[in-house]
Amino acid sequence: MPAKLPRAIMFDTFGSVVDWRGSLIADLTAYGTMRGITADWPALVDAWRAAYHPSMDRVRKKEIPWTRLDDLHRASLDTLVAQFGIKGLTEDDLRHINKGWHRLNPWPDSVPGLTRLKTKFIIGPLSNGNVSLLTNMAKHANLPWDTVLGSDVFGHFKPDPEIYLGMAKLLDIAPGELMLGAAHNGDLAAARKCGLMTAFFRGRRNMDRIRNGTSRQSRIGMWWRRILRIWRRS
């Protein structure tokens, strides 16, 4: 953790602040049961996430025009529903399933840690999600962001430098006054190349290890204690 403190701390969201996999599997399993639709929902969720980076790369390489993450998710979902042979889904069903990314649940220590950090720093997401996705997610998960700026504001996905530098510009601070907190080393490396401060905290693979008590409380819950100790000494 650096001795210098940032003015704002922005966070990667998927996997770092919220549990995308556990949330989607639980959401889709419950919805499928309610609708009487049988599918291998965990396999679908994993395949859906596997399409995440390739779909953004198509935008980055200009193979397709700029497209919001919600719309990339929907295109991938339509393909996977056909590949998995899932029958009986209406357009309303598909829209509901696609909005599952708006209903992701936070890791247990995310909200308490972010709430403490919010008392000293500007906080918000620095995510590939679009504004509506991130806003709805924050409302669902009670994430205490000060601001919500999505990739659609910048017209770029991470790790393009425009998204890191654009965030600093919109917050009216220098890149060196902005910190990215994330559980993904590639994201942090790209941010550092743009002059941002960075902080790594360990992610958790799934909620089962948390529920049965075998997962350590690292992540944001431990991390905010370290940065607040530095703040008190400054």
Number of C-alpha atoms within 10 A of each C-alpha: 12 10 10 13 19 23 16 23 24 25 22 22 22 20 20 23 27 25 21 23 21 17 20 25 19 14 17 21 18 13 15 18 11 9 12 10 13 12 17 13 18 16 12 19 20 13 14 17 16 12 17 14 11 12 18 22 13 15 18 18 9 10 10 12 10 16 18 23 22 17 12 19 19 18 14 18 22 12 11 17 16 10 10 13 9 13 11 11 14 9 9 9 14 15 13 14 20 22 18 18 23 23 22 26 22 23 23 18 15 21 20 16 18 23 15 15 21 17 9 14 16 17 24 25 27 23 22 23 24 22 20 15 20 26 20 16 23 22 13 14 19 13 22 19 19 13 13 19 22 26 23 18 14 16 16 22 26 20 16 16 15 17 25 29 19 17 23 20 13 9 14 10 15 15 22 17 17 26 25 25 26 26 23 17 13 12 20 22 13 17 25 17 11 17 16 22 23 24 19 18 17 17 19 20 13 16 16 12 12 15 10 8 10 9 14 11 16 13 23 27 19 15 20 18 14 12 18 15 10 15 14 7 7 9
